[in-house]
Amino acid sequence: MTALPYDHLTRSADQTLCLEGCALDQIAAEFGTPTYVYSRSAIERAYTELTTAFGDRPHRICYAVKANSNLAILALLARLGAGFDIVSGGELARVLKAGGAAEKIVFSGVGKTRDEIEQALRAGVGCLNVESEAELARISEVAAGLGVVAPISLRVNPDVDAKTHPYISTGLKDNKFGVPIEQAPALYRHIARDANLKAVGIDCHIGSQITDVSPFADAARRVLALLDTLVLEGIELAHLDLGGGLGIRYTDEQPPSAADWVDAVTSVIDRHPIARHLPLMLEPGKFLVGPSGVLLSRVEYLKPHPSDGKSFAIVDAAMNDLVRPALYGSVMAIEAVKPDPVMAAKDWEIVGPVCETGDFLGHGRSLALAQGDLIAVLGAGAYGFSMASNYNTRGRAAEVLVDERGATLIGARESVESLWALESIPPSLM
Ligand SMILES: *Cc1c(COP(=O)(O)O)cnc(C)c1O
């Protein structure tokens, strides 16, 4: 049996996989499958590890809501003291609904609509992370209309290679994100001249699933060079924000610890006479919630190949529930919840029922499976449910939070009626 990658996953005496001590077969019996199951203590531990690494250095951890936007997860992080990094008006509404503080919100995103900007300024978010000159002009207009001054942080593109998957790399000059760092001084001057805008920070976000600290340190150095230029021009800022992207272990990655991350950036920033006094923000999503979750699914059919072709385990979770393997080619660990004592382990293609060859959760996984068995995809707490769709008219999975008091449903399984609730058949077709 392979070692389990996270402390909150264990096997009981009879080899049943447990999450925070809760047997996953019990959860499947109670809530059905497919179901996302999250460990509360894993999220609390990750948050505490990161915030503790800063010591008494001023900082704020703004959780990137898009990683997992369930209200209970947001409420948990709000209670821990987190701020939030949002990318839409919908996420803003969620954070406020979950009890998050507006002034601890940073609003990122390359395409904010007029309505979203207005919603954010009315709510009083901490700042808007702005990605273009055109967006600045729009924010200025909306702020003038509301009679408020909009707090602005420019998201600069530092042109560093995060050495991650091309779809999740965001800090290269050919990516759509941020303003080219060489253009930033002119934009800060523009902000200084506009009475409806106030510059409060500099921000960058170079990508996701970064497993080496050096791109963060490189980005920090480039941000500090920009800060020097701004200081010479008399432009004062109130914070620096180095974005998210801290990688996690899915299979055999060896990501740096939270302390390594924080040390790598603070050792650059705290040598700078001005930057060392500025609060430092990070926007981690995956680091805080990824390890906490599993996607629990049941084997519907086994289709072993009669000769040397591939053998398929068809499970009841699919790419609509968890798209990372199909979209990014991500390799996520998959475990049998209770390895079958009779069946020998065999290499299975773990696939879903969706009508796409790209519908797979894992290739060639050596597992002892029988029909009806349960499997768990590990590290599924981030970009799992939040990227789920209804493709093939499949309702989205249930979501369950486990803590020392037991398992609680925090997201009910979507009914088929709710999937067409907003559709209608015109009278001419009745
Ligand atoms: C997605 C995103 C994050 C979070 O990325 P993770 O890899 O989940 O840490 C942070 N900031 C911005 C602007 C993002 O788009």
Residues whose N, C-alpha, C, O or C-beta is under 5 A from the ligand:
A	BS01	LIG	A64 A67 S108 H205 G207 S208 Q209 G243 G244 G245 L246 E283 P284 G285 K286 F287
